[in-house]
Amino acid sequence: MKAAIGRHFQGASHQRCQVHYLRNLLGMVGVAKREDLAEGLRGVFAAASRESALLLAEELAGRWRRGHPKVACHIEEHIEECLVCLAFPETHRRRIHTTNSLERFNQEIKRRTRVVRIFPNREACLRLVSAMAVEQSEEWVTGRRYLDMEQLKERRSEEQAREEVLLAQR
């Protein structure tokens, strides 16, 4: 999947679902220690910046290294995949830190295609799924505004201004 994103969507970032990552790691420890690990990971994911999240993750891995070296190793190697959302505005992070919206959309596709049961041809199925995708997109854009793209534009222009200042100082 990462290779396909890199090949067909150059410049796009890949965010690993924090909820699924948390569940995977919790499965690596006993029931008695799960709450402690979950609390540590929630702290990492709630960090205000990528740098602070990485520092917290390093501390967390250090605490788990002695009793659960695989957990510590996993945190060190894969936590950055879960922190891509920290490059986005705060209001976007709530929406993109997990794959819940995508999973919900997939469930709705499954439900609607089961109602039809047998499509007359491939194009009929594609029309239904495409119409659902357009409907979902319109809801995000015009409805309760899933992601406010103006905030993203403002953040990017601020980052570009900071980069220009740094380049001018050199």
DSSP file (Angstrom, degrees, kcal/mol; ACC not computed):
  #  RESIDUE AA STRUCTURE BP1 BP2  ACC     N-H-->O    O-->H-N    N-H-->O    O-->H-N    TCO  KAPPA ALPHA  PHI   PSI    X-CA   Y-CA   Z-CA
    1    1 A M     >        0   0    0      0, 0.0     4,-2.4     0, 0.0     5,-0.2   0.000 360.0 360.0 360.0 -43.5    0.0    0.0    0.0
    2    2 A K  H  >  +     0   0    0      1,-0.2     4,-2.5     2,-0.2     5,-0.2   0.905 360.0  50.5 -61.1 -40.6    2.8    2.4    0.9
    3    3 A A  H  > S+     0   0    0      1,-0.2     4,-2.1     2,-0.2    -1,-0.2   0.899 109.8  50.3 -64.6 -40.4    4.5    1.7   -2.5
    4    4 A A  H  > S+     0   0    0      2,-0.2     4,-2.8     1,-0.2     5,-0.4   0.899 111.0  48.8 -65.2 -40.5    1.2    2.4   -4.3
    5    5 A I  H  X S+     0   0    0     -4,-2.4     4,-2.3     1,-0.2     7,-0.3   0.936 112.6  48.4 -63.4 -45.8    0.7    5.7   -2.5
    6    6 A G  H  < S+     0   0    0     -4,-2.5    -2,-0.2    -5,-0.2    -1,-0.2   0.850 117.2  42.1 -62.2 -35.1    4.3    6.7   -3.3
    7    7 A R  H  < S+     0   0    0     -4,-2.1     3,-0.3    -5,-0.2    -2,-0.2   0.909 127.0  26.5 -80.3 -44.1    3.9    5.8   -6.9
    8    8 A H  H  < S+     0   0    0     -4,-2.8    -3,-0.2     1,-0.2    -2,-0.2   0.647 127.0  40.4 -99.5 -16.4    0.5    7.2   -7.7
    9    9 A F  S >< S-     0   0    0     -4,-2.3     3,-2.5    -5,-0.4    -1,-0.2  -0.479  77.6-167.9-130.2  62.3    0.1   10.0   -5.2
   10   10 A Q  T 3  S+     0   0    0     -3,-0.3     3,-0.1     1,-0.3    -4,-0.1  -0.236  75.7  19.2 -55.0 133.9    3.5   11.6   -5.1
   11   11 A G  T 3  S+     0   0    0      1,-0.3    -1,-0.3    -5,-0.1     2,-0.2   0.268  94.0 126.3  90.0 -11.8    3.7   14.0   -2.2
   12   12 A A    <   -     0   0    0     -3,-2.5    -1,-0.3    -7,-0.3     2,-0.2  -0.534  55.0-131.2 -79.2 146.0    0.8   12.4   -0.3
   13   13 A S        -     0   0    0     -2,-0.2     2,-0.5    -3,-0.1    -1,-0.1  -0.617   8.4-137.5 -95.3 159.7    1.4   11.3    3.3
   14   14 A H        -     0   0    0     -2,-0.2     2,-0.5     2,-0.0    70,-0.2  -0.969  15.9-165.4-118.9 120.7    0.5    7.9    4.7
   15   15 A Q        -     0   0    0     -2,-0.5     2,-0.3    69,-0.1    67,-0.2  -0.921  12.1-143.5-109.5 123.6   -1.1    7.8    8.2
   16   16 A R        -     0   0    0     65,-2.8     2,-0.3    -2,-0.5    68,-0.1  -0.675  35.8-101.3 -80.8 138.6   -1.3    4.6   10.1
   17   17 A C     >  -     0   0    0     -2,-0.3     4,-2.1     1,-0.2    81,-0.2  -0.434  26.3-153.3 -64.0 121.8   -4.5    4.3   12.1
   18   18 A Q  H  > S+     0   0    0     79,-2.7     4,-2.6    -2,-0.3     5,-0.2   0.859  92.7  54.7 -66.4 -35.6   -3.6    5.1   15.8
   19   19 A V  H  > S+     0   0    0     78,-0.3     4,-2.3     2,-0.2    -1,-0.2   0.927 110.9  44.0 -64.8 -45.2   -6.5    3.0   17.1
   20   20 A H  H  > S+     0   0    0      2,-0.2     4,-2.5     1,-0.2    -2,-0.2   0.884 113.1  51.9 -68.2 -37.7   -5.4   -0.2   15.2
   21   21 A Y  H  X S+     0   0    0     -4,-2.1     4,-2.4     2,-0.2     5,-0.2   0.934 109.8  49.7 -61.7 -45.6   -1.8    0.4   16.2
   22   22 A L  H  X S+     0   0    0     -4,-2.6     4,-2.6     1,-0.2    -2,-0.2   0.926 111.3  48.6 -58.6 -46.7   -2.8    0.7   19.8
   23   23 A R  H  X S+     0   0    0     -4,-2.3     4,-1.6     1,-0.2    -1,-0.2   0.906 109.9  52.3 -61.4 -42.1   -4.8   -2.5   19.6
   24   24 A N  H  < S+     0   0    0     -4,-2.5     4,-0.3     1,-0.2    -1,-0.2   0.926 112.7  44.3 -61.2 -44.6   -1.9   -4.3   18.0
   25   25 A L  H >< S+     0   0    0     -4,-2.4     3,-1.8     1,-0.2     4,-0.3   0.895 108.6  56.4 -69.0 -38.4    0.5   -3.3   20.7
   26   26 A L  H >< S+     0   0    0     -4,-2.6     3,-1.2     1,-0.3    -1,-0.2   0.820 100.2  60.9 -62.6 -29.1   -1.9   -4.0   23.5
   27   27 A G  T 3< S+     0   0    0     -4,-1.6    -1,-0.3     1,-0.2    -2,-0.2   0.627  95.6  62.9 -70.5 -12.2   -2.1   -7.6   22.2
   28   28 A M  T <  S+     0   0    0     -3,-1.8     2,-0.3    -4,-0.3    -1,-0.2   0.517 102.0  55.8 -90.6  -5.8    1.6   -8.0   22.8
   29   29 A V  S <  S-     0   0    0     -3,-1.2     5,-0.1    -4,-0.3    39,-0.0  -0.836  91.6 -93.8-124.4 162.9    1.3   -7.5   26.6
   30   30 A G    >>  -     0   0    0     -2,-0.3     3,-1.2     1,-0.1     4,-0.7  -0.256  39.9-105.4 -70.7 161.7   -0.7   -9.2   29.3
   31   31 A V  H >> S+     0   0    0      1,-0.3     3,-0.8     2,-0.2     4,-0.5   0.854 117.6  59.6 -56.9 -39.1   -4.1   -7.9   30.5
   32   32 A A  H 34 S+     0   0    0      1,-0.2    -1,-0.3     2,-0.1     4,-0.2   0.771 111.4  39.5 -63.9 -26.6   -2.6   -6.6   33.7
   33   33 A K  H <> S+     0   0    0     -3,-1.2     4,-1.9     1,-0.1    -1,-0.2   0.456  89.9  91.0-103.9  -2.4   -0.2   -4.2   31.8
   34   34 A R  H <X S+     0   0    0     -3,-0.8     4,-3.1    -4,-0.7     5,-0.2   0.898  83.6  53.0 -63.6 -42.0   -2.5   -3.1   29.0
   35   35 A E  H  X S+     0   0    0     -4,-0.5     4,-2.4     1,-0.2    -1,-0.2   0.899 108.8  50.5 -63.1 -39.1   -3.9    0.0   30.8
   36   36 A D  H  > S+     0   0    0     -4,-0.2     4,-1.9     2,-0.2    -1,-0.2   0.922 114.1  44.0 -63.2 -45.1   -0.4    1.2   31.5
   37   37 A L  H  X S+     0   0    0     -4,-1.9     4,-2.5     2,-0.2     5,-0.2   0.909 113.0  51.8 -66.4 -42.4    0.7    0.8   27.9
   38   38 A A  H  X S+     0   0    0     -4,-3.1     4,-2.6     1,-0.2    -2,-0.2   0.904 108.9  51.1 -61.9 -41.4   -2.5    2.3   26.6
   39   39 A E  H  X S+     0   0    0     -4,-2.4     4,-1.8    -5,-0.2    -1,-0.2   0.911 110.8  48.7 -62.9 -42.3   -2.1    5.4   28.8
   40   40 A G  H  X S+     0   0    0     -4,-1.9     4,-1.8     2,-0.2    -2,-0.2   0.913 112.8  46.8 -63.8 -43.4    1.5    5.9   27.5
   41   41 A L  H  X S+     0   0    0     -4,-2.5     4,-2.7     1,-0.2     5,-0.2   0.888 108.9  54.5 -67.6 -38.5    0.5    5.6   23.9
   42   42 A R  H  X S+     0   0    0     -4,-2.6     4,-1.6     1,-0.2    -1,-0.2   0.885 107.0  52.7 -61.9 -36.4   -2.5    7.9   24.4
   43   43 A G  H  < S+     0   0    0     -4,-1.8     4,-0.3     2,-0.2    -1,-0.2   0.905 109.6  48.0 -63.7 -41.4    0.0   10.5   25.8
   44   44 A V  H >< S+     0   0    0     -4,-1.8     3,-1.3     1,-0.2    -2,-0.2   0.941 113.2  47.4 -62.9 -47.4    2.2   10.1   22.7
   45   45 A F  H 3< S+     0   0    0     -4,-2.7    -1,-0.2     1,-0.3    -2,-0.2   0.754 109.4  54.3 -68.6 -23.6   -0.8   10.5   20.3
   46   46 A A  T 3< S+     0   0    0     -4,-1.6    -1,-0.3    -5,-0.2    -2,-0.2   0.440  80.5 126.3 -89.4   0.2   -2.1   13.5   22.2
   47   47 A A    <   -     0   0    0     -3,-1.3    -3,-0.1    -4,-0.3     6,-0.0  -0.194  63.6-132.0 -60.0 150.9    1.2   15.4   22.0
   48   48 A A  S    S+     0   0    0      1,-0.1     2,-0.3     2,-0.0    -1,-0.1   0.769  84.3  23.1 -77.2 -26.8    1.1   18.9   20.5
   49   49 A S  S  > S-     0   0    0      1,-0.1     4,-2.1    38,-0.0     5,-0.1  -0.919  76.6-114.6-138.5 164.1    4.0   18.4   18.1
   50   50 A R  H  > S+     0   0    0     -2,-0.3     4,-2.5    36,-0.2     5,-0.2   0.892 115.0  54.1 -63.1 -40.7    5.8   15.6   16.3
   51   51 A E  H  > S+     0   0    0      1,-0.2     4,-2.0     2,-0.2    -1,-0.2   0.928 110.5  44.4 -62.5 -46.7    9.0   16.4   18.2
   52   52 A S  H  > S+     0   0    0      1,-0.2     4,-2.4     2,-0.2    -1,-0.2   0.869 112.1  53.8 -67.5 -34.6    7.3   16.1   21.6
   53   53 A A  H  X S+     0   0    0     -4,-2.1     4,-2.5     2,-0.2    -2,-0.2   0.910 108.5  49.3 -64.7 -41.3    5.5   12.9   20.5
   54   54 A L  H  X S+     0   0    0     -4,-2.5     4,-2.2     2,-0.2    -2,-0.2   0.875 110.3  50.5 -66.6 -36.6    8.8   11.3   19.5
   55   55 A L  H  X S+     0   0    0     -4,-2.0     4,-2.2     2,-0.2    -2,-0.2   0.926 112.1  47.1 -64.9 -44.0   10.3   12.2   22.8
   56   56 A L  H  X S+     0   0    0     -4,-2.4     4,-2.6     1,-0.2    -2,-0.2   0.894 111.7  51.3 -63.3 -39.7    7.4   10.7   24.7
   57   57 A A  H  X S+     0   0    0     -4,-2.5     4,-2.7     2,-0.2    -1,-0.2   0.891 108.3  51.6 -65.2 -38.8    7.6    7.6   22.5
   58   58 A E  H  X S+     0   0    0     -4,-2.2     4,-2.0     2,-0.2    -2,-0.2   0.917 111.5  46.9 -63.7 -43.0   11.3    7.3   23.2
   59   59 A E  H  X S+     0   0    0     -4,-2.2     4,-2.1     2,-0.2    -2,-0.2   0.915 112.3  50.6 -62.8 -43.3   10.6    7.5   27.0
   60   60 A L  H  X S+     0   0    0     -4,-2.6     4,-1.6     1,-0.2    -2,-0.2   0.923 109.8  49.2 -62.1 -45.2    7.7    5.0   26.6
   61   61 A A  H  X S+     0   0    0     -4,-2.7     4,-1.3     1,-0.2    -1,-0.2   0.888 109.2  53.8 -62.0 -38.4    9.9    2.5   24.7
   62   62 A G  H  X S+     0   0    0     -4,-2.0     4,-0.5     1,-0.2    -1,-0.2   0.886 107.2  50.4 -63.2 -39.2   12.6    2.9   27.4
   63   63 A R  H  < S+     0   0    0     -4,-2.1     4,-0.4     1,-0.2    -1,-0.2   0.830 116.9  40.4 -67.1 -31.5   10.1    2.0   30.2
   64   64 A W  H  X S+     0   0    0     -4,-1.6     4,-2.6     1,-0.2     8,-0.3   0.564  91.9  88.0 -94.7  -9.9    9.0   -1.1   28.3
   65   65 A R  H  < S+     0   0    0     -4,-1.3    -1,-0.2     1,-0.2    -2,-0.1   0.875  87.2  49.1 -59.4 -41.3   12.4   -2.3   27.1
   66   66 A R  T  < S+     0   0    0     -4,-0.5    -1,-0.2    -3,-0.2    -2,-0.1   0.954 124.3  24.6 -68.1 -51.3   13.2   -4.3   30.1
   67   67 A G  T  4 S+     0   0    0     -4,-0.4    -2,-0.2     1,-0.2    -1,-0.2   0.791 138.0  24.1 -86.7 -28.4   10.1   -6.4   30.5
   68   68 A H     X  +     0   0    0     -4,-2.6     4,-2.0     1,-0.1     3,-0.5  -0.633  62.2 169.9-138.8  76.2    8.8   -6.3   27.0
   69   69 A P  H  > S+     0   0    0      0, 0.0     4,-2.6     0, 0.0     5,-0.2   0.811  79.3  57.5 -61.8 -30.4   11.6   -5.7   24.5
   70   70 A K  H  > S+     0   0    0      2,-0.2     4,-2.4     1,-0.2     5,-0.2   0.897 106.7  48.8 -67.0 -38.4    9.4   -6.5   21.5
   71   71 A V  H  > S+     0   0    0     -3,-0.5     4,-2.5    -7,-0.2    -1,-0.2   0.937 112.5  48.0 -64.2 -46.5    6.9   -3.8   22.5
   72   72 A A  H  X S+     0   0    0     -4,-2.0     4,-2.4    -8,-0.3    -2,-0.2   0.918 113.0  48.0 -60.1 -44.8    9.8   -1.3   22.9
   73   73 A C  H  X S+     0   0    0     -4,-2.6     4,-2.3     1,-0.2    -1,-0.2   0.907 111.0  51.1 -62.6 -42.7   11.3   -2.3   19.5
   74   74 A H  H  X S+     0   0    0     -4,-2.4     4,-2.4     2,-0.2     5,-0.3   0.903 109.9  49.5 -62.8 -42.5    7.9   -2.0   17.8
   75   75 A I  H  X S+     0   0    0     -4,-2.5     4,-1.9     1,-0.2     5,-0.2   0.944 112.4  47.8 -62.3 -47.4    7.3    1.5   19.3
   76   76 A E  H  < S+     0   0    0     -4,-2.4     4,-0.2     1,-0.2    -2,-0.2   0.872 118.9  39.3 -61.6 -38.0   10.8    2.7   18.1
   77   77 A E  H  < S+     0   0    0     -4,-2.3    -1,-0.2    -5,-0.2    -2,-0.2   0.809 129.0  22.8 -84.5 -30.2   10.4    1.3   14.6
   78   78 A H  H >< S+     0   0    0     -4,-2.4     3,-1.0    -5,-0.2     4,-0.5   0.523  89.6  92.0-121.0  -5.9    6.7    2.1   13.9
   79   79 A I  G >< S+     0   0    0     -4,-1.9     3,-1.5    -5,-0.3     4,-0.4   0.842  81.5  64.2 -64.0 -32.0    5.4    5.0   16.0
   80   80 A E  G >  S+     0   0    0      1,-0.3     3,-1.3    -5,-0.2    -1,-0.3   0.816  92.2  63.8 -62.0 -29.1    6.4    7.6   13.4
   81   81 A E  G <  S+     0   0    0     -3,-1.0   -65,-2.8     1,-0.3     3,-0.4   0.764 103.4  49.3 -63.7 -23.8    3.8    6.1   11.0
   82   82 A C  G <  S+     0   0    0     -3,-1.5     3,-0.3    -4,-0.5    -1,-0.3   0.477 102.0  63.2 -92.5  -4.0    1.1    7.1   13.5
   83   83 A L    X   +     0   0    0     -3,-1.3     3,-1.6    -4,-0.4     4,-0.2   0.311  65.3 101.3-107.4   7.4    2.3   10.7   13.9
   84   84 A V  G >  S+     0   0    0     -3,-0.4     3,-2.0     1,-0.3    -1,-0.2   0.846  73.8  67.1 -60.3 -33.6    1.8   12.0   10.4
   85   85 A C  G >  S+     0   0    0     -3,-0.3     3,-1.7     1,-0.3    -1,-0.3   0.709  83.2  74.6 -62.6 -19.3   -1.4   13.7   11.5
   86   86 A L  G <  S+     0   0    0     -3,-1.6    -1,-0.3     1,-0.3   -36,-0.2   0.629  84.2  66.4 -70.2 -11.3    0.6   16.0   13.7
   87   87 A A  G <  S+     0   0    0     -3,-2.0    -1,-0.3    -4,-0.2    -2,-0.2   0.485  95.4  73.9 -83.1  -2.9    1.7   17.9   10.5
   88   88 A F  S <  S-     0   0    0     -3,-1.7     5,-0.1     1,-0.1    64,-0.0  -0.664  99.1 -78.9-108.6 162.9   -1.9   19.0   10.0
   89   89 A P    >>  -     0   0    0      0, 0.0     4,-1.4     0, 0.0     3,-1.2  -0.210  45.3-109.9 -58.1 152.7   -4.0   21.6   11.9
   90   90 A E  H 3> S+     0   0    0      1,-0.3     4,-0.9     2,-0.2     3,-0.2   0.856 117.5  56.1 -52.1 -42.0   -5.4   20.5   15.3
   91   91 A T  H 34 S+     0   0    0      1,-0.2     4,-0.4     2,-0.2    -1,-0.3   0.782 107.4  49.6 -66.9 -25.7   -9.0   20.4   13.9
   92   92 A H  H X> S+     0   0    0     -3,-1.2     4,-1.9     1,-0.2     3,-1.1   0.798  96.3  70.8 -79.8 -29.8   -8.0   18.0   11.2
   93   93 A R  H 3X S+     0   0    0     -4,-1.4     4,-1.6     1,-0.3    -2,-0.2   0.864  90.3  59.1 -58.7 -39.3   -6.2   15.6   13.6
   94   94 A R  H 3< S+     0   0    0     -4,-0.9    -1,-0.3     1,-0.2    -2,-0.1   0.834 112.9  40.3 -58.4 -31.9   -9.4   14.4   15.2
   95   95 A R  H <4 S+     0   0    0     -3,-1.1     6,-0.3    -4,-0.4     3,-0.3   0.806 120.4  39.0 -87.7 -32.4  -10.6   13.2   11.8
   96   96 A I  H  < S+     0   0    0     -4,-1.9    -2,-0.2     1,-0.2    -3,-0.2   0.457  89.7  83.7-105.5   0.4   -7.4   11.7   10.3
   97   97 A H  S  < S+     0   0    0     -4,-1.6   -79,-2.7    -5,-0.2   -78,-0.3   0.653 100.8  32.0 -76.8 -12.0   -5.7   10.0   13.2
   98   98 A T  S    S-     0   0    0     -3,-0.3     3,-0.3   -81,-0.2     4,-0.2  -0.901  75.4-126.4-137.8 165.6   -7.9    6.9   12.6
   99   99 A T  S  > S+     0   0    0     -2,-0.3     4,-2.7     1,-0.2     5,-0.2   0.138  70.9 117.8 -98.7  19.5   -9.6    5.2    9.7
  100  100 A N  H  > S+     0   0    0      1,-0.2     4,-2.6     2,-0.2     5,-0.2   0.887  74.1  49.9 -55.5 -44.0  -13.1    5.2   11.2
  101  101 A S  H  > S+     0   0    0     -6,-0.3     4,-2.1    -3,-0.3    -1,-0.2   0.903 112.6  47.1 -65.3 -39.5  -14.6    7.3    8.5
  102  102 A L  H  > S+     0   0    0      2,-0.2     4,-2.4     1,-0.2    -1,-0.2   0.907 112.5  49.5 -66.5 -41.9  -13.2    5.1    5.8
  103  103 A E  H  X S+     0   0    0     -4,-2.7     4,-2.2     2,-0.2    -2,-0.2   0.890 110.2  51.2 -63.8 -39.0  -14.3    2.0    7.6
  104  104 A R  H  X S+     0   0    0     -4,-2.6     4,-2.0    -5,-0.2    -1,-0.2   0.906 110.0  49.5 -64.9 -41.1  -17.8    3.5    8.0
  105  105 A F  H  X S+     0   0    0     -4,-2.1     4,-2.2     1,-0.2    -2,-0.2   0.909 109.9  50.8 -63.8 -42.4  -17.9    4.3    4.2
  106  106 A N  H  X S+     0   0    0     -4,-2.4     4,-2.3     1,-0.2    -1,-0.2   0.883 108.5  52.3 -63.1 -38.4  -16.9    0.7    3.4
  107  107 A Q  H  X S+     0   0    0     -4,-2.2     4,-2.7     2,-0.2    -1,-0.2   0.899 108.7  50.6 -62.7 -40.4  -19.6   -0.7    5.6
  108  108 A E  H  X S+     0   0    0     -4,-2.0     4,-2.6     2,-0.2     5,-0.2   0.891 109.1  50.8 -67.3 -38.3  -22.2    1.5    3.8
  109  109 A I  H  X S+     0   0    0     -4,-2.2     4,-2.5     2,-0.2     5,-0.2   0.940 111.8  48.2 -60.4 -46.9  -20.9    0.2    0.4
  110  110 A K  H  X S+     0   0    0     -4,-2.3     4,-1.8     1,-0.2    -2,-0.2   0.921 112.6  48.2 -59.9 -45.6  -21.3   -3.3    1.7
  111  111 A R  H  X S+     0   0    0     -4,-2.7     4,-1.2     1,-0.2    -1,-0.2   0.928 114.4  45.1 -62.3 -45.8  -24.8   -2.7    3.0
  112  112 A R  H  X S+     0   0    0     -4,-2.6     4,-1.1     1,-0.2    -1,-0.2   0.856 113.0  49.3 -70.6 -35.0  -26.0   -1.0   -0.1
  113  113 A T  H  X S+     0   0    0     -4,-2.5     4,-1.9    -5,-0.2    -1,-0.2   0.810 105.9  57.9 -75.6 -27.2  -24.5   -3.6   -2.5
  114  114 A R  H  < S+     0   0    0     -4,-1.8    -1,-0.2    -5,-0.2    -2,-0.2   0.843 100.3  58.4 -67.3 -32.3  -26.0   -6.5   -0.5
  115  115 A V  H  < S+     0   0    0     -4,-1.2    -1,-0.2     1,-0.2    -2,-0.2   0.916 109.8  42.5 -62.3 -42.2  -29.5   -5.0   -1.0
  116  116 A V  H  < S-     0   0    0     -4,-1.1     2,-2.6     1,-0.2    -1,-0.2   0.866  84.6-179.6 -71.2 -36.6  -29.0   -5.2   -4.8
  117  117 A R     <  +     0   0    0     -4,-1.9     2,-0.5    -5,-0.1    -1,-0.2  -0.365  63.9  36.6  69.2 -62.5  -27.5   -8.7   -4.5
  118  118 A I  S    S-     0   0    0     -2,-2.6    -4,-0.0    -3,-0.1     3,-0.0  -0.964  73.4-154.2-125.8 118.1  -26.8   -9.3   -8.2
  119  119 A F        -     0   0    0     -2,-0.5     3,-0.1     1,-0.1     4,-0.0  -0.669  19.2-132.4 -86.8 143.7  -25.7   -6.5  -10.4
  120  120 A P  S    S-     0   0    0      0, 0.0     2,-0.3     0, 0.0    -1,-0.1   0.825  84.5 -13.2 -64.5 -30.2  -26.6   -6.8  -14.2
  121  121 A N  S  > S-     0   0    0      1,-0.1     4,-1.2    -3,-0.0     3,-0.4  -0.963  74.6 -93.5-160.4 173.4  -23.0   -5.9  -15.0
  122  122 A R  H  > S+     0   0    0     -2,-0.3     4,-2.3     1,-0.2     5,-0.2   0.859 118.6  58.8 -63.0 -37.8  -19.8   -4.4  -13.6
  123  123 A E  H  > S+     0   0    0      1,-0.2     4,-2.5     2,-0.2    -1,-0.2   0.836 100.2  56.7 -64.2 -33.7  -20.7   -0.9  -14.7
  124  124 A A  H  > S+     0   0    0     -3,-0.4     4,-1.9     2,-0.2    -1,-0.2   0.912 109.0  46.1 -64.6 -42.3  -23.9   -0.9  -12.6
  125  125 A C  H  X S+     0   0    0     -4,-1.2     4,-2.4     2,-0.2     5,-0.2   0.919 112.4  50.8 -64.3 -44.3  -21.9   -1.7   -9.5
  126  126 A L  H  X S+     0   0    0     -4,-2.3     4,-2.7     1,-0.2     5,-0.2   0.886 108.1  53.2 -62.0 -40.0  -19.4    1.0  -10.3
  127  127 A R  H  X S+     0   0    0     -4,-2.5     4,-2.4     2,-0.2    -1,-0.2   0.919 110.3  47.3 -61.2 -44.2  -22.2    3.5  -10.8
  128  128 A L  H  X S+     0   0    0     -4,-1.9     4,-2.1     2,-0.2    -2,-0.2   0.947 115.4  43.6 -63.5 -49.3  -23.7    2.7   -7.4
  129  129 A V  H  X S+     0   0    0     -4,-2.4     4,-2.2     1,-0.2    -2,-0.2   0.891 114.2  50.9 -66.1 -39.0  -20.3    2.9   -5.6
  130  130 A S  H  X S+     0   0    0     -4,-2.7     4,-2.5    -5,-0.2    -1,-0.2   0.909 109.2  51.0 -64.1 -42.0  -19.3    6.1   -7.5
  131  131 A A  H  X S+     0   0    0     -4,-2.4     4,-2.4     1,-0.2    -1,-0.2   0.889 110.0  50.1 -62.6 -38.9  -22.6    7.8   -6.6
  132  132 A M  H  X S+     0   0    0     -4,-2.1     4,-2.4     2,-0.2    -1,-0.2   0.902 110.3  49.9 -65.6 -40.0  -22.1    6.9   -3.0
  133  133 A A  H  X S+     0   0    0     -4,-2.2     4,-2.5     2,-0.2    -2,-0.2   0.903 111.6  48.1 -65.3 -41.2  -18.5    8.4   -3.1
  134  134 A V  H  X S+     0   0    0     -4,-2.5     4,-2.6     2,-0.2    -2,-0.2   0.914 111.5  51.0 -64.7 -42.5  -19.8   11.6   -4.7
  135  135 A E  H  X S+     0   0    0     -4,-2.4     4,-2.0     2,-0.2    -2,-0.2   0.913 111.5  47.4 -60.1 -44.2  -22.6   11.8   -2.1
  136  136 A Q  H  X S+     0   0    0     -4,-2.4     4,-2.1     2,-0.2    -2,-0.2   0.913 111.6  50.6 -64.3 -42.8  -20.0   11.3    0.7
  137  137 A S  H  X S+     0   0    0     -4,-2.5     4,-2.2     1,-0.2    -2,-0.2   0.915 109.7  50.1 -62.1 -43.7  -17.7   14.0   -0.8
  138  138 A E  H  X>S+     0   0    0     -4,-2.6     4,-3.2     1,-0.2     5,-0.7   0.878 108.8  52.8 -63.3 -37.7  -20.6   16.5   -1.1
  139  139 A E  H  X5S+     0   0    0     -4,-2.0     4,-1.6     1,-0.2     6,-0.5   0.914 110.6  47.0 -64.0 -41.6  -21.5   15.9    2.5
  140  140 A W  H  <5S+     0   0    0     -4,-2.1     6,-1.4     1,-0.2     7,-0.4   0.884 118.9  40.8 -66.6 -37.7  -18.0   16.6    3.7
  141  141 A V  H  <5S+     0   0    0     -4,-2.2    -2,-0.2     4,-0.2    -3,-0.2   0.917 132.8  17.8 -78.9 -44.2  -17.7   19.7    1.5
  142  142 A T  H  <5S+     0   0    0     -4,-3.2    -3,-0.2    -5,-0.2    -2,-0.2   0.696 117.6  61.1-104.2 -22.1  -21.2   21.3    2.0
  143  143 A G  S  <<S-     0   0    0     -4,-1.6    -3,-0.1    -5,-0.7    -4,-0.1   0.654 122.4 -24.6 -79.2-123.6  -22.5   19.6    5.2
  144  144 A R  S    S-     0   0    0     -5,-0.2    -4,-0.1     1,-0.1    -1,-0.1   0.179  92.6-111.6 -81.1  20.3  -21.0   19.7    8.6
  145  145 A R        -     0   0    0     -6,-0.5     3,-0.2     2,-0.1    -4,-0.2   0.955  29.7-159.6  49.3  88.3  -17.6   20.4    7.0
  146  146 A Y  S    S+     0   0    0     -6,-1.4     2,-0.4     1,-0.3    -5,-0.1   0.937  78.4  10.5 -61.3 -51.5  -15.5   17.4    7.6
  147  147 A L  S    S-     0   0    0     -7,-0.4     2,-1.0   -52,-0.0    -1,-0.3  -0.996  72.0-139.0-132.4 127.5  -12.2   19.1    7.0
  148  148 A D    >>  -     0   0    0     -2,-0.4     4,-0.9    -3,-0.2     3,-0.8  -0.752  15.3-168.6 -86.7 103.5  -11.8   22.9    6.7
  149  149 A M  H 3> S+     0   0    0     -2,-1.0     4,-2.3     1,-0.2    -1,-0.2   0.717  79.3  69.6 -70.1 -20.7   -9.3   23.2    3.9
  150  150 A E  H 3> S+     0   0    0      1,-0.2     4,-2.5     2,-0.2    -1,-0.2   0.896  97.2  52.5 -62.9 -38.6   -8.8   27.0    4.6
  151  151 A Q  H <> S+     0   0    0     -3,-0.8     4,-2.3     1,-0.2    -1,-0.2   0.892 108.8  50.0 -63.2 -38.9   -7.0   26.1    7.9
  152  152 A L  H  X S+     0   0    0     -4,-0.9     4,-2.4     2,-0.2    -2,-0.2   0.907 110.3  49.7 -66.1 -41.8   -4.7   23.7    6.0
  153  153 A K  H  X S+     0   0    0     -4,-2.3     4,-2.4     2,-0.2    -2,-0.2   0.912 111.1  49.7 -62.5 -42.5   -3.9   26.5    3.4
  154  154 A E  H  X S+     0   0    0     -4,-2.5     4,-2.2     1,-0.2    -2,-0.2   0.919 111.1  49.1 -62.7 -43.5   -3.1   28.9    6.2
  155  155 A R  H  X S+     0   0    0     -4,-2.3     4,-2.3     1,-0.2    -2,-0.2   0.914 111.4  49.1 -63.5 -42.5   -0.9   26.4    8.0
  156  156 A R  H  X S+     0   0    0     -4,-2.4     4,-2.4     1,-0.2    -1,-0.2   0.902 110.2  50.2 -65.3 -40.2    1.0   25.7    4.8
  157  157 A S  H  X S+     0   0    0     -4,-2.4     4,-2.1     2,-0.2    -1,-0.2   0.877 110.5  50.8 -66.7 -35.1    1.5   29.4    4.0
  158  158 A E  H  X S+     0   0    0     -4,-2.2     4,-2.2     2,-0.2    -2,-0.2   0.914 110.9  48.6 -64.7 -42.3    2.8   29.9    7.5
  159  159 A E  H  X S+     0   0    0     -4,-2.3     4,-2.3     1,-0.2    -2,-0.2   0.895 110.9  50.2 -64.4 -40.3    5.3   27.0    7.1
  160  160 A Q  H  X S+     0   0    0     -4,-2.4     4,-2.4     2,-0.2    -1,-0.2   0.896 109.4  51.3 -64.8 -39.6    6.4   28.4    3.7
  161  161 A A  H  X S+     0   0    0     -4,-2.1     4,-2.1     2,-0.2    -2,-0.2   0.914 110.0  49.5 -63.3 -42.2    7.0   31.9    5.3
  162  162 A R  H  X S+     0   0    0     -4,-2.2     4,-2.3     1,-0.2    -2,-0.2   0.903 110.8  50.2 -62.0 -41.5    9.1   30.3    8.1
  163  163 A E  H  X S+     0   0    0     -4,-2.3     4,-2.5     1,-0.2    -2,-0.2   0.898 109.2  51.3 -64.3 -40.2   11.1   28.4    5.5
  164  164 A E  H  X S+     0   0    0     -4,-2.4     4,-2.3     2,-0.2    -1,-0.2   0.899 109.5  50.1 -63.6 -40.3   11.7   31.6    3.5
  165  165 A V  H  X S+     0   0    0     -4,-2.1     4,-1.7     2,-0.2    -2,-0.2   0.921 111.2  49.0 -63.6 -43.8   12.9   33.3    6.6
  166  166 A L  H  X S+     0   0    0     -4,-2.3     4,-0.8     1,-0.2    -2,-0.2   0.900 112.2  48.2 -63.0 -41.2   15.3   30.5    7.4
  167  167 A L  H >< S+     0   0    0     -4,-2.5     3,-0.6     1,-0.2    -1,-0.2   0.883 109.9  52.2 -66.3 -37.6   16.7   30.5    3.9
  168  168 A A  H 3< S+     0   0    0     -4,-2.3    -1,-0.2     1,-0.2    -2,-0.2   0.819 104.9  56.8 -68.1 -30.0   17.1   34.3    4.0
  169  169 A Q  H 3<        0   0    0     -4,-1.7    -1,-0.2     1,-0.2    -2,-0.2   0.712 360.0 360.0 -74.1 -20.4   19.1   34.0    7.2
  170  170 A R    <<        0   0    0     -4,-0.8    -1,-0.2    -3,-0.6    -2,-0.2   0.469 360.0 360.0 -76.0 360.0   21.7   31.6    5.6
